[in-house]
């Protein structure tokens, strides 16, 4: 029976070695996949950053246009502008004064 026990022991050692090799190969693949994922995320981040900068520039341009329009309206109709500012202040005072 010692030959059978030795054969079983050898088989277990072989299975253990094969399992170790498979685990190491899987770990290496995982590290490689992690590196690829990191590179893809960085590339996507750069694309998103460029898009965000374009949106920011567009927003700045639109805000400047609105400010110019408000300035022009205030110069053309000062009494109406004063009345709207007073009304807005009154509404804010009523809303926040009731706390």
C-alpha positions as CSV (number, residue, x, y, z in Angstrom):
1,X,0.0,0.0,0.0
2,X,2.9,2.3,0.3
3,X,3.2,2.4,-3.4
4,X,-0.4,3.5,-3.7
5,X,0.1,6.1,-1.0
6,X,3.2,7.4,-2.7
7,X,1.3,7.6,-6.0
8,X,-1.5,9.5,-4.3
9,X,1.0,11.9,-2.7
10,X,2.7,12.4,-6.0
11,X,-0.6,13.1,-7.7
12,X,-1.5,15.6,-5.0
13,X,1.9,17.3,-5.3
14,X,1.4,17.5,-9.1
15,X,-2.1,19.0,-8.6
16,X,-0.8,21.5,-6.1
17,X,2.0,22.5,-8.4
18,X,-0.5,22.9,-11.3
19,X,-2.8,24.9,-9.1
20,X,0.1,27.2,-8.1
21,X,1.1,27.7,-11.7
22,X,-2.6,28.4,-12.7
23,X,-2.9,30.9,-9.8
24,X,0.3,32.7,-10.7
25,X,-0.8,32.9,-14.4
26,X,-4.2,34.2,-13.3
27,X,-2.5,36.8,-11.0
28,X,-0.2,37.9,-13.9
29,X,-3.2,38.3,-16.2
30,X,-5.0,40.3,-13.5
31,X,-2.0,42.7,-13.1
32,X,-1.9,43.1,-16.9
33,X,-5.6,43.7,-17.1
34,X,-5.3,46.3,-14.3
35,X,-2.6,48.1,-16.2
36,X,-4.7,48.2,-19.4
37,X,-7.7,49.4,-17.4
38,X,-5.6,52.2,-15.9
39,X,-4.4,53.3,-19.3
40,X,-7.9,53.2,-20.7
41,X,-9.2,55.3,-17.8
42,X,-6.5,57.8,-18.2
43,X,-7.2,58.1,-21.9
44,X,-10.9,58.5,-21.2
45,X,-10.2,61.0,-18.5
46,X,-8.1,63.1,-20.9
47,X,-11.0,63.0,-23.4
48,X,-13.5,64.1,-20.7
49,X,-11.1,66.8,-19.5
50,X,-10.9,68.3,-23.0
51,X,-14.7,68.1,-23.4
52,X,-15.2,69.7,-20.0
53,X,-12.8,72.6,-20.9
54,X,-14.8,73.2,-24.1
55,X,-18.0,73.3,-22.2
56,X,-16.5,75.7,-19.7
57,X,-15.3,78.0,-22.4
58,X,-18.8,77.9,-24.0
59,X,-20.3,78.7,-20.6
60,X,-18.0,81.6,-20.1
61,X,-18.9,83.0,-23.5
62,X,-22.6,82.6,-22.8
63,X,-22.3,84.3,-19.4
64,X,-20.4,87.2,-21.0
65,X,-23.2,87.6,-23.6
66,X,-25.9,87.5,-20.9
67,X,-24.0,90.1,-18.8
68,X,-23.6,92.4,-21.8
69,X,-27.4,92.0,-22.6
70,X,-28.3,92.8,-18.9
71,X,-26.0,95.9,-19.0
72,X,-27.5,97.1,-22.2
73,X,-31.1,96.6,-20.9
74,X,-30.2,98.4,-17.7
75,X,-28.9,101.4,-19.7
76,X,-31.9,101.4,-22.0
77,X,-34.5,101.0,-19.3
78,X,-33.2,102.1,-15.9
79,X,-36.5,102.5,-14.1
80,X,-37.7,99.0,-15.2
81,X,-34.4,97.6,-14.0
82,X,-34.7,99.3,-10.7
83,X,-38.3,98.0,-10.3
84,X,-37.2,94.4,-11.1
85,X,-34.3,94.6,-8.6
86,X,-36.7,96.0,-5.9
87,X,-39.2,93.2,-6.6
88,X,-36.6,90.5,-6.6
89,X,-35.2,91.9,-3.3
90,X,-38.7,92.0,-1.8
91,X,-39.5,88.4,-2.8
92,X,-36.1,87.2,-1.3
93,X,-36.8,89.1,1.9
94,X,-40.3,87.5,2.3
95,X,-39.0,84.0,1.5
96,X,-36.0,84.1,3.8
97,X,-37.6,86.3,6.5
98,X,-40.2,83.6,7.4
99,X,-37.8,81.2,8.9
